[in-house]
Amino acid sequence: MKSMNESLQPIGMSRYGSAERGAGLRKLAAVTQIKWLSISRNAMIMIGPVLVIGMVYACKILYGINSESDFVPFLTGTLLNIGITMNICAEGFIMVGTSIAEEKENHTLRALMTSSITGVQYFIGSILIPFVMLMAVNYIVLFISGISLDIVPWVPFFLVSMVVSLTSCVLGMIVGICAKNQMNANLISYPFLMVFMMVPVFGNLSEGLHKISAFLFTGVMTGMTERLAAGEKYVMSPLDMAVLFGELAVSVLVFLMLYKRNGYEKD
């Protein structure tokens, strides 16, 4: 017969594991709450998604996208590209970057890193709210842009939007880690905005930019919206998948390298 200690050991280990997971979730929720308070109290950040949605809707009415003009597919594609890339880049880089920069400026980031909160909990908690907001605005822009929803491949759109939004959040964390303060974070964001936003938006006006856009994660998103606006079926190519997941992986690796170099990783 097993002894009482042997019988109770698995139960004790199970309870300990459950308690540890519960504590981890509470810490993750605490970081997420701190991030939400930081973002929600920043009027400049919170007004960004509203401006993107308002701009798309206003342009839709102004240019009469619901009319039967032959120019409508081009306008719809351009409007979708501007709305989605502005949301992904401007809000993704700035929302996450300035949030982390604010913590560095107030000397709270290192305090969080030296507490019982792990790097993974901080990472997930930092991008969770911005990620959800980016995804929500992407769908809202899609719905109000005037595109026919019957041709939208919902699973590929969700997958591409998810990876693109996640990559943007990770790049925003890189901006925040590199920045000294919030103003500096905005300055560091500009090169990212010029490349990942402007190149895909103007890619349909220049053959050279169009080729470059195909190798950017935002370019994959705009390529999909352009096809949908033209009424064409979108099928994710191997190049699209390589660009999406490759740039996400590179972004995570760069962030981890900077994270360790700045001494935030616990021994």
PyMOL commands that set and color helices and strands:
alter all, ss='L'
color gray80, all
select helices_A, chain A and resi 4-40+43-62+72-105+109-113+119-144+149-151+154-178+182-201+203-205+207-213+217-229+238-261
alter helices_A, ss='H'
color red, helices_A
deselect
rebuild
show_as cartoon
